[in-house]
Amino acid sequence: MELPYQGRAIIEDNFDSVRIIIPSKKNYFIILFMCAWLCGWFLGETLAIREILSSTNKGADLFMIFWLAGWTIGGLFALKTIYWQLLGKECIEIGKGVLIMKRQGAPLSKTTFYDLNSCDSFRVKDDQTNIGSGRYNTLKSLNGRTGTIAFDYGMKTIRFGESIDEAEGKYLLTLLTKKKILTDKNLA
């Protein structure tokens, strides 16, 4: 008999706030593919740099510099993906009238602060597309715009909890309600 799933979130229950840490969901195929892709990428990068440094044709140099810039951005995107897959985690701290969200392990990530009094309609909404037995996440997930838990902040919908299931999202909202961090005013 399979044991019930205990969830991904690590919950730190403080006196007047709750910190929720959600590790990124590891996709080892993507990690291995991106690492192999980066080996070929690095070869192309070094060959392009060598070509620019040894070339005397100005027109070819301009094209190679433009190409190299795009190539480098692609490589940085791959590095960011690998880094997030291996070390990433969402950190949500809620309490004391503030909701703080940060994606740790994502280079160039920022911490976002929300006034809890202006956060309305917390709800669980698992709208990720299922393909086969796995989940398919678009580029939105790399920008932190997906998640199982959603709330309205003014005229914008904010999401978090990308790596959790719907049942775990309901559990987290129930926990926050029981601790009286969220009230009926905040829930959908």
MDAnalysis code that builds the backbone (N, CA, C; Angstrom):
import MDAnalysis as mda
import numpy as np

u = mda.Universe.empty(564, n_residues=188, atom_resindex=np.repeat(np.arange(188), 3), trajectory=True)
u.add_TopologyAttr("name", ["N", "CA", "C"] * 188)
u.add_TopologyAttr("resid", np.arange(1, 189))
u.add_TopologyAttr("resname", ["MET", "GLU", "LEU", "PRO", "TYR", "GLN", "GLY", "ARG", "ALA", "ILE", "ILE", "GLU", "ASP", "ASN", "PHE", "ASP", "SER", "VAL", "ARG", "ILE", "ILE", "ILE", "PRO", "SER", "LYS", "LYS", "ASN", "TYR", "PHE", "ILE", "ILE", "LEU", "PHE", "MET", "CYS", "ALA", "TRP", "LEU", "CYS", "GLY", "TRP", "PHE", "LEU", "GLY", "GLU", "THR", "LEU", "ALA", "ILE", "ARG", "GLU", "ILE", "LEU", "SER", "SER", "THR", "ASN", "LYS", "GLY", "ALA", "ASP", "LEU", "PHE", "MET", "ILE", "PHE", "TRP", "LEU", "ALA", "GLY", "TRP", "THR", "ILE", "GLY", "GLY", "LEU", "PHE", "ALA", "LEU", "LYS", "THR", "ILE", "TYR", "TRP", "GLN", "LEU", "LEU", "GLY", "LYS", "GLU", "CYS", "ILE", "GLU", "ILE", "GLY", "LYS", "GLY", "VAL", "LEU", "ILE", "MET", "LYS", "ARG", "GLN", "GLY", "ALA", "PRO", "LEU", "SER", "LYS", "THR", "THR", "PHE", "TYR", "ASP", "LEU", "ASN", "SER", "CYS", "ASP", "SER", "PHE", "ARG", "VAL", "LYS", "ASP", "ASP", "GLN", "THR", "ASN", "ILE", "GLY", "SER", "GLY", "ARG", "TYR", "ASN", "THR", "LEU", "LYS", "SER", "LEU", "ASN", "GLY", "ARG", "THR", "GLY", "THR", "ILE", "ALA", "PHE", "ASP", "TYR", "GLY", "MET", "LYS", "THR", "ILE", "ARG", "PHE", "GLY", "GLU", "SER", "ILE", "ASP", "GLU", "ALA", "GLU", "GLY", "LYS", "TYR", "LEU", "LEU", "THR", "LEU", "LEU", "THR", "LYS", "LYS", "LYS", "ILE", "LEU", "THR", "ASP", "LYS", "ASN", "LEU", "ALA"])
u.atoms.positions = np.array([
    [0.839, -1.172, 0.000],
    [0.000, 0.000, 0.000],
    [0.891, 1.244, 0.000],
    [0.563, 2.184, -0.840],
    [1.354, 3.412, -0.930],
    [1.033, 4.330, 0.253],
    [2.086, 4.931, 0.810],
    [1.903, 5.863, 1.924],
    [1.403, 7.205, 1.410],
    [0.596, 7.903, 2.206],
    [0.124, 9.227, 1.780],
    [1.296, 10.190, 1.598],
    [1.191, 11.011, 0.585],
    [2.218, 11.996, 0.265],
    [2.233, 13.074, 1.344],
    [3.408, 13.411, 1.837],
    [3.541, 14.373, 2.929],
    [3.792, 15.799, 2.452],
    [3.928, 15.998, 1.169],
    [4.091, 17.352, 0.638],
    [5.553, 17.745, 0.470],
    [5.745, 18.855, -0.232],
    [7.088, 19.369, -0.513],
    [7.461, 20.528, 0.393],
    [6.472, 21.256, 0.843],
    [6.723, 22.488, 1.580],
    [7.321, 22.206, 2.959],
    [8.291, 23.052, 3.313],
    [8.874, 23.044, 4.656],
    [8.268, 24.250, 5.365],
    [7.611, 24.007, 6.484],
    [6.876, 25.060, 7.171],
    [7.587, 25.412, 8.469],
    [7.933, 26.687, 8.599],
    [8.517, 27.203, 9.836],
    [7.462, 28.071, 10.493],
    [6.890, 27.565, 11.577],
    [5.794, 28.242, 12.262],
    [6.360, 29.111, 13.376],
    [6.368, 30.424, 13.171],
    [6.814, 31.363, 14.189],
    [5.596, 31.861, 14.957],
    [5.795, 32.646, 15.958],
    [4.692, 33.105, 16.795],
    [3.658, 33.892, 16.003],
    [4.091, 34.853, 15.217],
    [3.151, 35.714, 14.507],
    [3.335, 35.698, 12.987],
    [4.059, 34.718, 12.490],
    [4.227, 34.581, 11.040],
    [4.535, 33.126, 10.702],
    [4.395, 32.817, 9.439],
    [4.708, 31.478, 8.938],
    [5.632, 31.649, 7.740],
    [6.692, 30.879, 7.718],
    [7.602, 30.865, 6.568],
    [7.437, 29.528, 5.871],
    [7.196, 29.587, 4.574],
    [6.992, 28.387, 3.765],
    [8.119, 28.331, 2.748],
    [8.857, 27.235, 2.758],
    [9.951, 27.039, 1.810],
    [9.575, 25.857, 0.919],
    [9.546, 26.106, -0.379],
    [9.154, 25.072, -1.338],
    [10.325, 24.832, -2.289],
    [11.024, 23.702, -2.138],
    [12.133, 23.404, -3.053],
    [11.629, 23.207, -4.481],
    [12.456, 23.584, -5.447],
    [12.068, 23.395, -6.850],
    [11.923, 21.902, -7.134],
    [11.020, 21.610, -8.036],
    [10.817, 20.228, -8.441],
    [11.907, 19.867, -9.438],
    [12.687, 18.858, -9.124],
    [13.829, 18.470, -9.964],
    [13.351, 17.673, -11.173],
    [13.816, 18.074, -12.338],
    [13.571, 17.326, -13.558],
    [14.950, 16.923, -14.080],
    [15.355, 15.698, -13.773],
    [16.712, 15.256, -14.079],
    [16.975, 15.162, -15.573],
    [15.943, 14.930, -16.370],
    [16.126, 14.941, -17.816],
    [16.552, 16.335, -18.280],
    [15.857, 17.364, -17.789],
    [16.214, 18.736, -18.168],
    [17.612, 19.084, -17.688],
    [17.955, 18.682, -16.476],
    [19.287, 18.976, -15.935],
    [20.365, 18.338, -16.809],
    [20.215, 17.050, -17.119],
    [21.204, 16.354, -17.952],
    [21.249, 16.920, -19.367],
    [20.083, 17.196, -19.946],
    [20.032, 17.742, -21.291],
    [20.718, 19.100, -21.347],
    [20.411, 19.968, -20.391],
    [21.007, 21.310, -20.387],
    [22.521, 21.254, -20.164],
    [22.984, 20.328, -19.329],
    [24.434, 20.188, -19.116],
    [25.119, 19.739, -20.404],
    [24.524, 18.767, -21.089],
    [25.093, 18.311, -22.363],
    [25.029, 19.433, -23.398],
    [23.916, 20.156, -23.433],
    [23.767, 21.254, -24.374],
    [24.813, 22.336, -24.108],
    [25.098, 22.608, -22.830],
    [26.084, 23.632, -22.489],
    [27.492, 23.255, -22.951],
    [27.799, 21.968, -23.009],
    [29.118, 21.555, -23.520],
    [29.262, 21.977, -24.980],
    [28.246, 21.704, -25.796],
    [28.262, 22.142, -27.195],
    [28.203, 23.652, -27.299],
    [27.431, 24.282, -26.432],
    [27.328, 25.746, -26.410],
    [28.693, 26.369, -26.138],
    [29.417, 25.812, -25.179],
    [30.727, 26.354, -24.822],
    [31.693, 26.245, -25.999],
    [31.648, 25.134, -26.713],
    [32.490, 24.963, -27.896],
    [32.168, 26.029, -28.943],
    [30.884, 26.237, -29.215],
    [30.481, 27.270, -30.171],
    [30.889, 28.666, -29.717],
    [30.776, 28.934, -28.436],
    [31.165, 30.239, -27.880],
    [32.657, 30.493, -28.072],
    [33.469, 29.513, -27.719],
    [34.921, 29.703, -27.838],
    [35.353, 29.823, -29.307],
    [34.731, 29.035, -30.188],
    [35.065, 29.144, -31.614],
    [34.676, 30.509, -32.172],
    [33.547, 31.037, -31.758],
    [33.102, 32.349, -32.234],
    [34.038, 33.449, -31.729],
    [34.436, 33.369, -30.482],
    [35.368, 34.367, -29.936],
    [36.696, 34.303, -30.667],
    [37.184, 33.090, -30.908],
    [38.445, 32.912, -31.637],
    [38.338, 33.485, -33.054],
    [37.187, 33.273, -33.697],
    [36.965, 33.787, -35.054],
    [36.966, 35.316, -35.059],
    [36.325, 35.922, -34.091],
    [36.278, 37.392, -34.021],
    [37.675, 37.965, -33.803],
    [38.434, 37.341, -32.907],
    [39.768, 37.854, -32.591],
    [40.763, 37.690, -33.740],
    [40.556, 36.680, -34.592],
    [41.522, 36.444, -35.676],
    [41.059, 36.983, -37.027],
    [39.834, 37.437, -37.137],
    [39.290, 37.877, -38.427],
    [39.708, 39.309, -38.762],
    [39.809, 39.562, -40.079],
    [40.099, 40.917, -40.548],
    [38.915, 41.494, -41.320],
    [37.875, 40.718, -41.523],
    [36.690, 41.141, -42.257],
    [35.710, 41.821, -41.289],
    [35.540, 43.145, -41.402],
    [34.700, 43.918, -40.472],
    [33.226, 43.511, -40.546],
    [32.721, 43.229, -41.749],
    [31.328, 42.824, -41.898],
    [31.055, 41.507, -41.196],
    [31.959, 40.561, -41.367],
    [31.811, 39.262, -40.707],
    [31.931, 39.421, -39.195],
    [32.818, 40.338, -38.769],
    [32.987, 40.571, -37.327],
    [31.704, 41.107, -36.690],
    [31.025, 42.045, -37.372],
    [29.777, 42.592, -36.826],
    [28.712, 41.509, -36.699],
    [28.601, 40.674, -37.742],
    [27.635, 39.577, -37.668],
    [27.994, 38.618, -36.538],
    [29.268, 38.265, -36.418],
    [29.696, 37.326, -35.370],
    [29.474, 37.904, -33.974],
    [29.686, 39.199, -33.799],
    [29.445, 39.828, -32.500],
    [27.952, 39.773, -32.167],
    [27.109, 40.076, -33.150],
    [25.658, 39.989, -32.953],
    [25.250, 38.554, -32.628],
    [25.767, 37.607, -33.377],
    [25.466, 36.190, -33.150],
    [25.943, 35.759, -31.774],
    [27.154, 36.198, -31.400],
    [27.733, 35.828, -30.114],
    [26.902, 36.371, -28.953],
    [26.346, 37.562, -29.112],
    [25.503, 38.136, -28.058],
    [24.265, 37.253, -27.835],
    [23.600, 36.868, -28.913],
    [22.438, 35.978, -28.792],
    [22.815, 34.616, -28.230],
    [23.933, 34.099, -28.680],
    [24.426, 32.806, -28.218],
    [24.703, 32.850, -26.715],
    [25.296, 33.934, -26.249],
    [25.623, 34.090, -24.831],
    [24.351, 34.181, -23.992],
    [23.354, 34.904, -24.477],
    [22.075, 35.000, -23.748],
    [21.440, 33.619, -23.626],
    [21.493, 32.819, -24.685],
    [20.970, 31.453, -24.630],
    [21.705, 30.600, -23.603],
    [23.013, 30.753, -23.544],
    [23.798, 30.006, -22.566],
    [23.485, 30.425, -21.140],
    [23.297, 31.730, -20.923],
    [22.940, 32.208, -19.588],
    [21.567, 31.700, -19.169],
    [20.650, 31.626, -20.125],
    [19.325, 31.070, -19.856],
    [19.436, 29.601, -19.428],
    [20.284, 28.834, -20.101],
    [20.489, 27.430, -19.745],
    [21.121, 27.300, -18.361],
    [22.103, 28.148, -18.063],
    [22.726, 28.121, -16.734],
    [21.717, 28.454, -15.645],
    [20.867, 29.445, -15.896],
    [19.838, 29.822, -14.924],
    [18.876, 28.652, -14.689],
    [18.519, 27.966, -15.757],
    [17.616, 26.817, -15.635],
    [18.242, 25.713, -14.793],
    [19.488, 25.389, -15.057],
    [20.175, 24.341, -14.286],
    [20.294, 24.755, -12.830],
    [20.683, 25.986, -12.601],
    [20.849, 26.494, -11.241],
    [19.539, 26.406, -10.470],
    [18.424, 26.821, -11.105],
    [17.121, 26.758, -10.446],
    [16.727, 25.303, -10.176],
    [16.950, 24.430, -11.143],
    [16.586, 23.021, -10.967],
    [17.342, 22.385, -9.801],
    [18.605, 22.732, -9.649],
    [19.421, 22.113, -8.605],
    [19.254, 22.778, -7.232],
    [19.209, 24.094, -7.171],
    [19.272, 24.803, -5.896],
    [18.072, 25.682, -5.588],
    [17.135, 25.794, -6.503],
    [16.047, 26.752, -6.347],
    [15.034, 26.375, -5.286],
    [14.459, 27.415, -4.693],
    [13.347, 27.235, -3.766],
    [12.578, 28.537, -3.646],
    [11.283, 28.394, -3.511],
    [10.425, 29.538, -3.256],
    [10.352, 29.739, -1.753],
    [10.523, 30.969, -1.311],
    [10.399, 31.291, 0.108],
    [9.280, 32.308, 0.259],
    [8.274, 31.938, 1.027],
    [7.135, 32.803, 1.271],
    [7.026, 33.002, 2.768],
    [7.071, 34.249, 3.197],
    [6.877, 34.557, 4.616],
    [5.636, 35.419, 4.713],
    [4.724, 34.990, 5.560],
    [3.451, 35.685, 5.664],
    [3.116, 35.902, 7.134],
    [2.819, 37.130, 7.461],
    [2.482, 37.511, 8.825],
    [2.879, 38.948, 9.081],
    [2.471, 39.474, 10.229],
    [2.786, 40.861, 10.610],
    [2.297, 41.858, 9.556],
    [1.209, 41.508, 8.863],
    [0.637, 42.409, 7.869],
    [1.356, 42.438, 6.534],
    [2.317, 41.531, 6.323],
    [3.115, 41.536, 5.092],
    [3.212, 40.116, 4.535],
    [3.211, 40.019, 3.215],
    [3.506, 38.769, 2.528],
    [4.774, 39.025, 1.721],
    [5.810, 38.228, 1.987],
    [7.103, 38.398, 1.324],
    [7.361, 37.162, 0.469],
    [7.685, 37.385, -0.805],
    [7.970, 36.273, -1.715],
    [9.337, 36.455, -2.333],
    [10.105, 35.344, -2.365],
    [11.421, 35.364, -3.004],
    [11.688, 33.989, -3.598],
    [12.292, 33.991, -4.767],
    [12.745, 32.742, -5.396],
    [14.238, 32.652, -5.153],
    [14.638, 31.926, -4.111],
    [16.053, 31.769, -3.804],
    [16.651, 30.725, -4.732],
    [17.876, 30.967, -5.132],
    [18.540, 30.051, -6.053],
    [18.351, 30.458, -7.494],
    [17.624, 31.533, -7.707],
    [17.465, 32.049, -9.061],
    [18.332, 33.298, -9.177],
    [19.343, 33.268, -10.028],
    [20.162, 34.474, -10.185],
    [19.295, 35.663, -10.592],
    [19.634, 36.804, -10.096],
    [18.922, 38.046, -10.357],
    [17.486, 38.025, -9.848],
    [17.215, 37.184, -8.844],
    [15.868, 37.154, -8.294],
    [15.674, 38.342, -7.368],
    [14.435, 38.699, -7.182],
    [14.151, 39.821, -6.312],
    [13.157, 39.393, -5.244],
    [13.170, 40.123, -4.164],
    [12.221, 39.908, -3.090],
    [11.065, 40.871, -3.307],
    [9.841, 40.354, -3.224],
    [8.662, 41.176, -3.425],
    [7.861, 41.207, -2.131],
    [7.453, 42.416, -1.733],
    [6.672, 42.617, -0.520],
    [5.254, 43.023, -0.908],
    [4.268, 42.419, -0.249],
    [2.864, 42.745, -0.480],
    [2.212, 43.101, 0.851],
    [1.368, 44.138, 0.831],
    [0.583, 44.499, 2.002],
    [-0.519, 43.457, 2.158],
    [-0.497, 42.722, 3.259],
    [-1.448, 41.625, 3.455],
    [-2.889, 42.122, 3.478],
    [-3.109, 43.360, 3.914],
    [-4.465, 43.915, 3.927],
    [-5.011, 44.139, 2.523],
    [-4.134, 44.249, 1.540],
    [-4.561, 44.449, 0.151],
    [-4.592, 43.145, -0.636],
    [-4.237, 42.034, -0.007],
    [-4.260, 40.719, -0.659],
    [-5.639, 40.104, -0.448],
    [-6.336, 39.827, -1.535],
    [-7.695, 39.283, -1.462],
    [-7.801, 37.988, -2.242],
    [-8.806, 37.235, -1.906],
    [-9.210, 36.039, -2.653],
    [-8.095, 35.013, -2.787],
    [-7.462, 34.648, -1.670],
    [-6.503, 33.536, -1.715],
    [-7.259, 32.293, -2.111],
    [-6.697, 31.566, -3.046],
    [-7.369, 30.375, -3.551],
    [-6.339, 29.403, -4.108],
    [-6.773, 28.176, -4.246],
    [-5.935, 27.142, -4.852],
    [-6.434, 26.952, -6.265],
    [-5.509, 27.034, -7.198],
    [-5.878, 26.913, -8.599],
    [-4.755, 26.211, -9.323],
    [-4.924, 24.930, -9.568],
    [-3.908, 24.151, -10.272],
    [-4.242, 24.166, -11.748],
    [-3.715, 25.166, -12.470],
    [-4.048, 25.309, -13.878],
    [-2.908, 24.938, -14.798],
    [-1.927, 24.197, -14.304],
    [-0.821, 23.790, -15.161],
    [-1.301, 22.680, -16.081],
    [-0.837, 22.700, -17.291],
    [-1.268, 21.736, -18.295],
    [-0.586, 20.400, -18.062],
    [-1.367, 19.345, -18.054],
    [-0.810, 17.998, -17.904],
    [-0.607, 17.390, -19.275],
    [0.581, 16.892, -19.518],
    [0.877, 16.182, -20.757],
    [1.462, 14.840, -20.355],
    [0.804, 13.775, -20.744],
    [1.269, 12.446, -20.342],
    [1.182, 12.318, -18.839],
    [2.214, 11.779, -18.236],
    [2.201, 11.595, -16.787],
    [2.896, 12.740, -16.060],
    [3.562, 13.632, -16.796],
    [4.271, 14.735, -16.146],
    [3.575, 16.057, -16.378],
    [4.127, 17.098, -15.782],
    [3.568, 18.434, -15.958],
    [4.380, 19.193, -16.989],
    [3.697, 20.064, -17.692],
    [4.351, 20.895, -18.694],
    [4.284, 22.334, -18.197],
    [5.421, 22.932, -17.932],
    [5.472, 24.318, -17.482],
    [6.066, 25.163, -18.588],
    [5.430, 26.261, -18.885],
    [5.918, 27.154, -19.919],
    [7.027, 28.026, -19.363],
    [7.459, 28.984, -20.163],
    [8.486, 29.922, -19.718],
    [8.019, 30.737, -18.530],
    [6.708, 30.778, -18.300],
    [6.198, 31.506, -17.143],
    [6.804, 30.976, -15.854],
    [7.038, 29.680, -15.763],
    [7.565, 29.106, -14.530],
    [8.977, 29.609, -14.240],
    [9.749, 29.877, -15.272],
    [11.098, 30.383, -15.054],
    [11.084, 31.823, -14.574],
    [9.993, 32.525, -14.835],
    [9.862, 33.897, -14.368],
    [9.088, 33.988, -13.062],
    [8.683, 32.854, -12.513],
    [7.965, 32.864, -11.251],
    [6.519, 33.297, -11.391],
    [5.893, 33.059, -12.533],
    [4.523, 33.499, -12.741],
    [3.524, 32.355, -12.719],
    [3.921, 31.227, -12.196],
    [2.988, 30.123, -12.064],
    [2.914, 29.743, -10.600],
    [1.939, 28.974, -10.277],
    [1.830, 28.498, -8.920],
    [0.436, 27.980, -8.644],
    [0.354, 27.132, -7.656],
    [-0.906, 26.526, -7.287],
    [-1.754, 27.465, -6.439],
    [-1.124, 28.339, -5.663],
    [-1.850, 29.275, -4.819],
    [-1.851, 30.639, -5.507],
    [-3.027, 31.235, -5.580],
    [-3.173, 32.545, -6.226],
    [-3.902, 33.486, -5.278],
    [-3.614, 34.783, -5.451],
    [-4.378, 35.813, -4.746],
    [-4.403, 37.061, -5.609],
    [-5.376, 37.901, -5.334],
    [-5.511, 39.149, -6.070],
    [-4.863, 40.261, -5.265],
    [-4.095, 41.080, -5.964],
    [-3.433, 42.234, -5.349],
    [-3.742, 43.422, -6.240],
    [-4.764, 44.169, -5.842],
    [-5.251, 45.220, -6.722],
    [-5.884, 44.574, -7.937],
    [-5.462, 44.991, -9.105],
    [-6.013, 44.450, -10.359],
    [-5.074, 43.421, -10.986],
    [-4.268, 42.761, -10.147],
    [-3.306, 41.791, -10.645],
    [-3.439, 40.498, -9.843],
    [-3.267, 39.372, -10.520],
    [-3.273, 38.072, -9.844],
    [-1.830, 37.622, -9.648],
    [-1.491, 37.313, -8.407],
    [-0.153, 36.865, -8.045],
    [-0.247, 35.381, -7.717],
    [0.762, 34.616, -8.119],
    [0.777, 33.167, -7.869],
    [2.074, 32.751, -7.197],
    [1.984, 31.703, -6.396],
    [3.172, 31.075, -5.826],
    [2.856, 29.620, -5.538],
    [3.875, 28.871, -5.154],
    [3.695, 27.448, -4.900],
    [3.737, 26.636, -6.184],
    [4.716, 26.924, -7.026],
    [4.835, 26.291, -8.336],
    [5.000, 24.772, -8.235],
    [5.701, 24.302, -7.230],
    [6.057, 22.882, -7.156],
    [5.151, 22.068, -6.243],
    [3.998, 22.612, -5.868],
    [3.123, 21.868, -4.971],
    [1.840, 21.467, -5.679],
    [1.210, 20.428, -5.161],
    [-0.048, 19.953, -5.698],
    [-1.208, 20.728, -5.085],
    [-2.370, 20.542, -5.674],
    [-3.569, 21.239, -5.216],
    [-3.898, 20.916, -3.753],
    [-3.776, 19.665, -3.355],
    [-4.088, 19.275, -1.972],
    [-3.141, 19.953, -0.985],
    [-1.872, 20.072, -1.339],
    [-0.918, 20.741, -0.459],
    [-1.209, 22.237, -0.379],
    [-1.629, 22.831, -1.470],
    [-2.023, 24.235, -1.462],
    [-3.200, 24.474, -0.529],
    [-4.187, 23.584, -0.572],
    [-5.339, 23.700, 0.339],
    [-4.889, 23.571, 1.785],
    [-3.970, 22.649, 2.035],
    [-3.443, 22.470, 3.392],
    [-2.768, 23.755, 3.894],
    [-1.958, 24.364, 3.044],
    [-1.248, 25.588, 3.445],
    [-2.220, 26.723, 3.743],
    [-3.250, 26.884, 2.901],
    [-4.231, 27.939, 3.157],
    [-5.018, 27.665, 4.442],
    [-5.332, 26.406, 4.697],
    [-6.012, 26.051, 5.941],
    [-5.132, 26.356, 7.142],
    [-3.862, 26.035, 7.055],
    [-2.919, 26.320, 8.136],
    [-2.846, 27.824, 8.417],
    [-2.756, 28.632, 7.363],
    [-2.682, 30.084, 7.527],
    [-3.983, 30.651, 8.109],
    [-5.106, 30.025, 7.788],
    [-6.392, 30.463, 8.342],
    [-6.488, 30.083, 9.815],
    [-6.058, 28.872, 10.162],
    [-6.096, 28.430, 11.565],
    [-5.200, 29.291, 12.448],
    [-4.082, 29.750, 11.896],
    [-3.178, 30.630, 12.649],
    [-3.674, 32.070, 12.677],
    [-4.789, 32.305, 11.998],
    [-5.409, 33.630, 11.908],
    [-4.525, 34.659, 11.195],
    [-3.638, 34.170, 10.340],
    [-2.849, 35.069, 9.496],
    [-3.719, 35.509, 8.320],
    [-4.496, 34.566, 7.788],
    [-5.493, 34.886, 6.773],
    [-6.864, 34.818, 7.436],
    [-7.731, 35.727, 7.028],
    [-9.099, 35.733, 7.570],
    [-10.083, 35.450, 6.433],
    [-11.351, 35.395, 6.771],
    [-12.374, 35.174, 5.747],
    [-12.351, 36.280, 4.696],
    [-11.900, 37.473, 5.093],
    [-11.794, 38.599, 4.152],
    [-10.773, 38.292, 3.064],
    [-9.720, 37.546, 3.420],
    [-8.650, 37.251, 2.464],
    [-8.973, 36.081, 1.542],
    [-9.876, 35.209, 1.949],
    [-10.127, 33.986, 1.180],
    [-11.176, 34.205, 0.102],
    [-11.080, 33.379, -0.934],
    [-12.046, 33.471, -2.039],
    [-13.348, 32.836, -1.657],
])
